[in-house]
């Protein structure tokens, strides 16, 4: 019987074309991703039930990290500069997740051209690590297997 995977078998990283792997994120505490779909329902004359279809509308997510270096703030500044069109060209960001199964195989999810929403920095108390929650969205994602 296959074992369920736990958080220790999952990694999430962020990559940008400007800086490569974002080691500045620190330790990823949690990451949630949500592919977005809508169901289209249409009724027709002479039929006794509605017909259904679905459409894909992109992907949303958020990541919570414990900040371990000042580089996180440089990342935040690059995101802000891109949003305010202060940089030449367009910095691109990717979020990648790896899920390792007990048989040695992996499922990889790659989210291209990520755009960011709210970034909330939390300083809860003297005995708590400083953390940041980063909201993001993208047009598409792809899954591969290794």
HUCORSUL-V108412 format. One record per helix or strand. SS is the DSSP state (H for helix, E for strand). FROM is the first residue (numbers start at 1). TO is the last residue. If there is no record, write none. Layout:
BEGIN
SS/FROM/TO ; SS/FROM/TO
END
This chain:
BEGIN
H/7/9 ; E/10/16 ; E/20/21 ; H/23/25 ; E/27/42 ; E/51/66 ; H/71/83 ; E/93/100 ; E/106/111 ; E/115/122 ; E/131/138 ; E/141/145
END
